[in-house]
Amino acid sequence: MRWILLGLVFAFLSTTHLVGQQPGNQVAEEAAIRKAAAAYAEAFNKHDAKAVAELWSPDAVYLNRTTGEEAIGREAIAQQFIDLFKEQPNVKLEIAVTSVQFVSPNVALEQGTAKFISPGSAPEEIEYSAVDVKRDGKWVLDRVTDKTKEVAPSHYEQLKVLEWMVGNWTTDAANAEVELDCNWTKNQNFITRAFKISIGDDSFSGMQIIGWDAAAKNIRSWTFDSNGTFAEATWEQRKGTWFIRNRGVLPDGRTATMINVMKPVGANSFTWQTIERTAGSELLPNIDEILIVRQ
C-alpha cells in the first residue's frame, strides 16, 4: 500500500513550471516545489481524490507495485485514491523535500521524506528519490524510487490476539476505579498499557509492557507501578479467558504473586479479577471481578 501513497505523493511534488535553468530560476523553482509539497499534503489530508488526480498529467501511467496493476490516466488514478481513502479513512501525510537538483534544462532530481500517520499505529516515514521531466511546459513525474530500509522484525502475528485491548478503557464500579491507555509500539513488537487504579484505600499508577518471548514461545509482560512494585508475568489463554500469572517484588523486598483473570465481553468491554494473591508468606484475599469498558 505504501507504493500507492509514494507514487501519488511524488507525482504532485514533480508537477511545477520552470522557465529556464539559470541559477536565479533554479532557486525560485525549488521554492515552488517545496511550496507545492505543502499544498499536496493539504489536499491529501482532505481526502479529495478528484482534486489530487488533477495533479497528474492526463495520460499518466502509475504502476501499483503492491498489486502489479497499472492505472492509466487521471480517472484511473483517482480510483486509486478513492480506494486508498476508503481503506484508510484516517490516514494523514507530512512531506519534507530535502533537496532539488536540476540535472539538465528538462530533468530534475528531487529527494525527500514522506511520513504517513494513522491512528493506532506508529508513523511510517519513507525516504524517496524522484526524477522529474519537463513536458509541454510542465514538470511531470518520470520515475520514483524509495530508499527502502531493512524491515524490522515484528511479533505482530503472535500478539494480534491482544489487539482488541488497544484503546482507552475505564470503569466506575463501586469497588474500583480503573483507567487504561493501551497502544502498539513501533513495529508492533510490544503493546504498552498505562494504568491508574484505585481499589479501596489503595491507589497507584504505572506502566505495563506486553511482548512475545521468542525463546519461551509465549506472551510475557513486565509491570512497574508508582508504589515501587515490579513484576513479570506469563499469559495463557484458555477458552477465551486470559490467565496472567505474575511474580514480582514489593517495595519492602518481599516476593508477591497473583493471577489476573481477563475475559473479553464483546468488542468494547472485558472483566478483570485478581486471584491467588500472596505477599511473602501471607495469603491475601481475592479482588472481586469488575467490568471495564472502552471509552
C-alpha positions as CSV (number, residue, x, y, z in Angstrom):
1,M,0.0,0.0,0.0
2,R,2.9,2.4,0.7
3,W,3.8,2.3,-3.0
4,I,0.4,3.8,-3.8
5,L,1.0,6.6,-1.3
6,L,4.5,7.3,-2.6
7,G,3.5,7.3,-6.2
8,L,0.7,9.7,-5.5
9,V,2.8,12.0,-3.4
10,F,5.7,12.3,-5.8
11,A,3.6,13.0,-8.9
12,F,2.3,16.2,-7.3
13,L,5.7,17.2,-6.0
14,S,7.0,17.0,-9.5
15,T,4.3,19.0,-11.3
16,T,5.5,22.6,-11.5
17,H,6.6,25.1,-14.1
18,L,10.2,26.0,-14.9
19,V,11.1,29.0,-17.2
20,G,14.8,28.2,-17.7
21,Q,17.8,26.8,-15.8
22,Q,19.7,29.9,-14.8
23,P,20.7,30.0,-11.2
24,G,18.0,32.5,-10.2
25,N,15.3,30.4,-11.8
26,Q,16.5,27.3,-10.1
27,V,16.2,29.0,-6.7
28,A,12.7,30.2,-7.5
29,E,11.5,26.9,-8.8
30,E,13.0,24.9,-5.9
31,A,11.0,27.2,-3.6
32,A,7.9,26.5,-5.7
33,I,8.4,22.7,-5.4
34,R,8.7,23.0,-1.6
35,K,5.5,25.1,-1.5
36,A,3.8,22.5,-3.8
37,A,4.7,19.8,-1.3
38,A,2.9,21.6,1.5
39,A,-0.1,22.1,-0.8
40,Y,-0.1,18.5,-1.8
41,A,-0.2,17.4,1.9
42,E,-3.1,19.7,2.5
43,A,-5.0,18.2,-0.5
44,F,-4.2,14.6,0.5
45,N,-5.3,15.2,4.1
46,K,-8.7,16.4,2.8
47,H,-9.1,13.1,1.1
48,D,-10.2,14.7,-2.1
49,A,-9.4,12.0,-4.7
50,K,-10.6,14.0,-7.7
51,A,-8.5,17.1,-6.7
52,V,-5.4,15.0,-6.2
53,A,-5.8,13.2,-9.5
54,E,-5.9,16.5,-11.3
55,L,-2.3,16.9,-10.3
56,W,-1.3,14.1,-12.7
57,S,-0.8,14.6,-16.4
58,P,-3.8,13.5,-18.5
59,D,-2.1,10.3,-19.8
60,A,0.0,9.5,-16.7
61,V,0.7,5.8,-16.1
62,Y,1.0,4.6,-12.5
63,L,2.2,1.1,-11.6
64,N,0.9,-0.1,-8.2
65,R,3.8,-2.2,-7.0
66,T,1.7,-3.8,-4.4
67,T,-0.8,-5.3,-6.7
68,G,1.1,-5.1,-10.0
69,E,-1.8,-3.3,-11.7
70,E,-1.4,-0.3,-13.9
71,A,-3.5,2.9,-13.6
72,I,-3.5,4.9,-16.8
73,G,-4.9,8.5,-16.8
74,R,-6.5,10.7,-14.2
75,E,-9.7,8.8,-13.9
76,A,-7.9,5.5,-13.0
77,I,-5.5,7.4,-10.7
78,A,-8.5,9.0,-8.9
79,Q,-9.8,5.5,-8.3
80,Q,-6.6,4.6,-6.6
81,F,-7.1,7.5,-4.2
82,I,-10.8,6.5,-3.7
83,D,-9.7,3.0,-2.7
84,L,-6.9,4.2,-0.5
85,F,-9.1,6.7,1.4
86,K,-11.8,4.1,1.8
87,E,-9.3,1.5,3.2
88,Q,-7.6,4.1,5.5
89,P,-10.2,6.8,6.2
90,N,-8.0,8.5,8.9
91,V,-4.6,8.4,7.1
92,K,-2.6,11.7,7.1
93,L,0.5,12.8,5.4
94,E,3.5,15.0,6.1
95,I,6.0,15.8,3.4
96,A,9.6,17.2,3.6
97,V,11.6,17.9,0.4
98,T,15.2,17.7,1.4
99,S,16.8,18.7,-2.0
100,V,16.1,19.5,-5.6
101,Q,18.9,19.3,-8.2
102,F,18.4,20.3,-11.9
103,V,20.4,17.8,-14.0
104,S,19.6,19.5,-17.3
105,P,17.1,22.1,-18.6
106,N,14.4,19.3,-18.7
107,V,15.4,17.0,-15.9
108,A,15.4,17.5,-12.1
109,L,16.2,15.1,-9.3
110,E,14.1,15.5,-6.2
111,Q,14.7,13.9,-2.8
112,G,12.8,14.0,0.5
113,T,10.7,12.1,3.1
114,A,7.1,11.2,3.3
115,K,5.5,10.4,6.7
116,F,2.2,8.6,6.8
117,I,0.2,8.8,10.1
118,S,-2.7,6.6,11.1
119,P,-4.4,6.3,14.5
120,G,-3.4,3.2,16.4
121,S,-0.2,2.6,14.6
122,A,3.3,4.0,14.5
123,P,4.0,6.7,11.8
124,E,5.7,5.3,8.7
125,E,8.5,7.5,7.3
126,I,9.9,6.8,3.9
127,E,12.8,8.4,2.0
128,Y,12.2,8.9,-1.7
129,S,14.0,10.0,-4.8
130,A,12.0,11.3,-7.9
131,V,13.2,12.1,-11.4
132,D,11.0,14.9,-13.0
133,V,10.9,15.7,-16.7
134,K,9.6,18.7,-18.5
135,R,6.8,18.1,-20.9
136,D,4.6,20.6,-22.7
137,G,6.0,23.3,-20.5
138,K,5.2,21.5,-17.3
139,W,7.1,19.2,-15.0
140,V,5.7,15.7,-14.5
141,L,6.7,12.6,-12.8
142,D,9.0,10.2,-14.8
143,R,10.3,7.8,-12.2
144,V,10.1,7.3,-8.4
145,T,12.1,5.1,-6.1
146,D,12.1,4.9,-2.3
147,K,15.2,4.2,-0.2
148,T,13.7,1.1,1.5
149,K,15.2,0.5,4.8
150,E,15.6,-3.1,6.1
151,V,12.3,-4.2,7.5
152,A,12.5,-4.6,11.3
153,P,11.2,-7.9,12.6
154,S,7.8,-7.8,14.1
155,H,5.9,-10.1,16.5
156,Y,2.5,-8.8,15.4
157,E,1.4,-12.3,14.4
158,Q,2.0,-13.6,17.9
159,L,0.5,-10.5,19.6
160,K,-2.5,-9.8,17.4
161,V,-4.7,-11.9,19.7
162,L,-4.4,-9.0,22.1
163,E,-5.1,-6.2,19.5
164,W,-8.6,-5.8,20.9
165,M,-7.0,-4.2,24.0
166,V,-5.7,-1.2,22.1
167,G,-7.6,2.0,23.1
168,N,-8.7,3.8,26.2
169,W,-10.7,2.0,29.0
170,T,-12.4,2.9,32.2
171,T,-14.8,1.6,34.9
172,D,-17.0,3.3,37.5
173,A,-17.5,0.1,39.6
174,A,-18.4,0.7,43.2
175,N,-15.4,-1.2,44.5
176,A,-12.8,0.1,42.0
177,E,-11.8,2.9,39.7
178,V,-9.6,2.0,36.6
179,E,-8.2,4.0,33.7
180,L,-6.2,2.2,31.0
181,D,-4.5,3.6,27.9
182,C,-3.2,0.8,25.6
183,N,-1.1,1.2,22.4
184,W,1.2,-0.6,20.0
185,T,4.8,0.4,19.9
186,K,6.7,0.9,16.7
187,N,6.9,-2.2,14.5
188,Q,4.1,-3.8,16.6
189,N,6.7,-5.7,18.7
190,F,5.1,-4.7,22.0
191,I,1.9,-3.4,23.5
192,T,2.1,-0.8,26.3
193,R,-0.6,-0.3,28.8
194,A,-0.5,2.8,31.2
195,F,-2.9,2.4,34.1
196,K,-4.4,4.3,37.1
197,I,-6.1,2.1,39.7
198,S,-8.0,2.8,42.9
199,I,-9.2,-0.1,45.0
200,G,-10.5,0.8,48.5
201,D,-7.7,2.8,50.2
202,D,-5.1,1.7,47.7
203,S,-4.3,4.0,44.8
204,F,-1.5,3.7,42.3
205,S,-0.5,4.1,38.7
206,G,2.1,2.6,36.4
207,M,3.1,1.0,33.1
208,Q,2.9,-2.5,31.6
209,I,4.8,-3.7,28.6
210,I,3.5,-6.8,26.8
211,G,5.6,-8.8,24.3
212,W,6.4,-12.1,22.7
213,D,9.1,-14.2,24.2
214,A,10.7,-15.9,21.1
215,A,12.7,-18.3,23.2
216,A,9.9,-19.5,25.5
217,K,7.3,-19.2,22.8
218,N,4.7,-17.4,24.9
219,I,3.4,-13.9,25.7
220,R,5.0,-12.2,28.6
221,S,4.6,-8.9,30.4
222,W,6.6,-6.6,32.7
223,T,4.8,-4.3,35.1
224,F,6.0,-1.3,37.1
225,D,3.9,0.8,39.5
226,S,4.2,4.0,41.4
227,N,4.4,2.2,44.8
228,G,7.7,0.7,43.7
229,T,6.4,-2.8,42.9
230,F,7.6,-4.5,39.8
231,A,6.6,-7.9,38.3
232,E,6.8,-10.1,35.3
233,A,4.1,-12.5,34.1
234,T,3.3,-15.2,31.5
235,W,0.0,-15.1,29.6
236,E,-2.1,-18.1,28.8
237,Q,-5.5,-18.2,27.0
238,R,-8.0,-20.9,27.8
239,K,-11.4,-20.9,26.2
240,G,-11.4,-17.2,25.5
241,T,-10.2,-16.2,29.0
242,W,-6.7,-14.9,29.7
243,F,-4.8,-16.0,32.8
244,I,-1.9,-13.7,33.6
245,R,0.5,-15.3,36.2
246,N,2.5,-12.6,37.9
247,R,5.6,-12.9,40.1
248,G,7.2,-9.7,41.4
249,V,8.9,-7.8,44.2
250,L,7.3,-5.5,46.7
251,P,8.9,-2.2,47.8
252,D,9.9,-3.9,51.1
253,G,11.7,-6.8,49.3
254,R,9.0,-9.4,49.8
255,T,8.0,-11.6,46.9
256,A,4.5,-11.2,45.5
257,T,2.4,-13.5,43.3
258,M,-1.0,-13.2,41.8
259,I,-3.1,-14.3,38.8
260,N,-5.1,-11.7,36.9
261,V,-8.1,-13.2,35.0
262,M,-9.2,-11.2,32.0
263,K,-12.1,-12.1,29.8
264,P,-13.3,-10.1,26.8
265,V,-17.1,-9.4,26.7
266,G,-17.9,-8.3,23.2
267,A,-15.7,-5.8,21.4
268,N,-15.9,-3.0,24.0
269,S,-15.7,-4.5,27.4
270,F,-13.9,-7.1,29.5
271,T,-14.0,-8.4,33.0
272,W,-11.0,-8.3,35.4
273,Q,-10.4,-10.3,38.5
274,T,-7.3,-10.9,40.7
275,I,-7.0,-14.2,42.5
276,E,-4.4,-16.3,44.4
277,R,-2.6,-13.2,45.8
278,T,0.4,-13.6,48.1
279,A,2.8,-11.2,49.7
280,G,5.8,-13.1,51.2
281,S,4.2,-16.0,53.1
282,E,0.9,-14.2,53.6
283,L,-2.2,-15.2,51.6
284,L,-4.2,-12.2,50.6
285,P,-8.0,-12.1,49.7
286,N,-9.1,-12.2,46.0
287,I,-10.1,-8.9,44.3
288,D,-13.7,-9.1,43.1
289,E,-14.4,-9.2,39.4
290,I,-15.1,-5.8,37.8
291,L,-16.3,-4.8,34.3
292,I,-14.1,-2.5,32.3
293,V,-15.4,-0.7,29.2
294,R,-14.0,1.1,26.2
295,Q,-14.2,4.9,26.3
